[in-house]
Amino acid sequence: MNLTMLMRFRRAACIAFSRHPAARLHRAWASFTEGPVSQPTAGIADFLLPPLTLLMLILFLFGSVPGASDMIAAACATACLP
């Protein structure tokens, strides 16, 4: 092995085992969703991802848009009128 080959292996290892939060989150999610082969293809993470994503989007909306909660309350009140 020469030095350039070792540098390539080192770079690949650094990329694969990055300490960046996004890389850690991706590895954690992959380890959570991967299961034994005998399990069905739809795991618990497949059922949890859409509701959790919707919850995060709603929290982002309430936190970032001023008056969003008032607008949603007004829309719900209008929709619920007899």
C-alpha positions in Angstrom: 0.0 0.0 0.0 1.2 3.4 -0.8 0.5 6.7 0.9 -2.2 7.8 -1.6 -4.2 4.6 -1.0 -4.0 5.1 2.7 -5.2 8.7 2.3 -8.2 7.5 0.2 -9.1 5.0 2.9 -8.7 7.6 5.6 -11.0 10.0 3.7 -13.6 7.4 3.1 -13.6 6.5 6.8 -13.9 10.1 7.8 -16.9 10.5 5.5 -18.5 7.3 6.6 -18.1 8.0 10.3 -18.6 11.7 10.3 -19.3 13.5 13.5 -21.7 16.0 11.9 -25.2 16.0 13.5 -26.8 15.2 10.2 -24.6 12.1 9.7 -25.3 11.0 13.2 -29.0 11.4 12.8 -28.9 9.5 9.5 -27.0 6.6 11.1 -29.4 6.6 14.1 -32.4 6.5 11.8 -30.9 3.8 9.6 -30.2 1.6 12.6 -33.7 2.2 14.0 -35.4 1.3 10.7 -33.2 -1.7 9.8 -34.3 -4.9 11.3 -33.8 -8.6 10.8 -34.7 -10.0 7.4 -37.6 -12.1 8.9 -39.5 -8.9 9.8 -42.0 -7.5 7.4 -40.7 -4.6 5.2 -42.9 -2.0 7.0 -41.3 -1.2 10.4 -42.4 1.0 13.2 -40.4 3.8 11.8 -42.4 3.7 8.6 -45.6 4.4 10.6 -44.0 7.0 12.9 -42.3 9.2 10.3 -45.4 10.9 8.7 -47.1 11.9 12.0 -43.8 13.1 13.4 -43.0 15.1 10.3 -46.5 16.7 10.4 -46.0 17.6 14.0 -42.6 19.2 13.3 -44.1 21.2 10.4 -47.0 22.4 12.6 -44.6 23.4 15.4 -42.4 25.2 12.8 -45.4 27.0 11.5 -46.5 28.2 14.9 -43.0 29.3 15.8 -42.1 31.1 12.6 -45.2 32.8 11.3 -46.6 35.5 13.6 -50.4 35.1 14.0 -50.5 31.6 12.6 -52.4 30.2 15.5 -55.0 33.0 15.2 -55.4 32.3 11.5 -55.8 28.5 12.1 -58.3 29.1 14.9 -60.3 31.4 12.6 -60.3 28.9 9.8 -61.4 26.1 12.1 -64.2 28.3 13.6 -65.4 29.1 10.1 -65.3 25.4 9.0 -67.2 24.3 12.1 -70.1 26.7 11.7 -73.5 25.0 11.4 
